[in-house]
Amino acid sequence: MGYKSWVRIARCQLLVTCLFILVLTVGCCILTVITGLGSHFTIFTEASPADNTIRYLHYTMVLYGSFVTGLLILTFLLSTISVLRESQHFMATAFIGFGFLFCALMAGLTWTQECQSQVDASILDIYDNLYEQVLRGYPEKAQERLFQAHDIFQCCGKIWEQQGTSTPHIPCNNTADDKDCVSVISQVLHVHWYWVWTLLLSSLGLTVYGMALSSFLYFSLPRGNIWERRGEYSLNGGLTGPPDATADTPLIQLLPYQSAQ
């Protein structure tokens, strides 16, 4: 297989990579919207105290998701334009975009690994705090938020591990009286983190692959025999002279206009 064939394959693979990056961009955008506006998370951030870390963590997660989504869109555009325009400058910019995206994804993976347990513990602590406030007869606002949490997660109360029974002190408006809210909330958080890790790892793999392809195409551009339309201009037939032209014929007579006369 010749070098031109390898370059064509690399160009096609980079375009396919851009297509998958676009799909991941849509996924990251949807996940960011769910994290920022989803009732599963806003119910706890609104009920948390002002000094609780969950407010800062929730804001950081939404801001990071928006930043990664923007980087994915920018990298997709630069990579696609660099292949279609066959521009060395755009290809270098696309490689730099992949590099920034790689750093952002690695930072996100490190952050989620360190803060996942902290986020889960903070959310469960907020639910426990609401539950205790309602049991002790605190203001009705806590009871209203607790009932909203029960309706959102389709659960009711907590099950004591020692006795294995649910507390009968708090009535529920839904029919899922046999579901432990702590277990349901933990399961919802587990599913959410699963999708976060899936999108981050998929984006990281495509980013590394895109960096390799863009660097290969960048160094291939200066070589004139690589891109199909570079350096292949032909003037055959443009200066066709009359059949009786000889070596001593003046050049002006070899032009198409003079030949027509």
WOTA-V986280 format. One record per backbone hydrogen bond with DSSP energy under -1.0 kcal/mol. NH is the residue of the N-H (numbers start at 1). CO is the residue of the C=O. Records with the same first field share a line. If there is no record, write none. Layout:
BEGIN
NH: CO  CO
END
This chain:
BEGIN
6: 2
7: 3
8: 4
9: 5
10: 6
11: 7
12: 8
13: 9
14: 10
15: 11
16: 12
17: 13
18: 14
19: 15
20: 16
21: 17
22: 18
23: 19
24: 20
25: 21
26: 22
27: 23
28: 24
29: 25
30: 26
31: 27
32: 28
33: 29
34: 30
35: 31
36: 32
37: 33
38: 34
41: 38
42: 38
43: 39
45: 41
46: 42
48: 44
52: 49
57: 53
58: 54
59: 55
60: 56
61: 57
62: 58
63: 59
64: 60
65: 61
66: 62
67: 63
68: 64
69: 65
70: 66
71: 67
72: 68
73: 69
74: 70
75: 71
76: 72
77: 73
78: 74
79: 75
80: 76
81: 77
82: 78
83: 79
84: 80
85: 81
91: 87
92: 88
93: 89
94: 90
95: 91
96: 92
97: 93
98: 94
99: 95
100: 96
101: 97
102: 98
103: 99
104: 100
105: 101
106: 102
107: 103
108: 104
109: 105
110: 106
111: 107
112: 108
113: 109
114: 110
115: 111
116: 112
119: 115
120: 116
121: 117
122: 118
123: 119
124: 120
125: 121
126: 122
127: 123
128: 124
129: 125
130: 126
131: 127
132: 128
133: 129
134: 130
135: 131
136: 132
137: 134
138: 133
142: 139
144: 140
145: 141
146: 142
147: 143
148: 144
149: 145
150: 146
151: 147
152: 148
153: 149
155: 150
156: 179
160: 165
164: 160
167: 158
177: 175
179: 176
181: 157
184: 180
185: 181
186: 182
187: 183
188: 184
189: 185
190: 186
191: 187
192: 188
193: 189
194: 190
195: 191
196: 192
197: 193
198: 194
199: 195
200: 196
201: 197
202: 198
203: 199
204: 200
205: 201
206: 202
207: 203
208: 204
209: 205
210: 206
211: 207
212: 208
213: 209
214: 210
215: 211
216: 212
217: 213
218: 214
219: 215
221: 217
226: 223
230: 227
238: 235
245: 242
249: 246
254: 251
259: 255
260: 256
261: 257
END
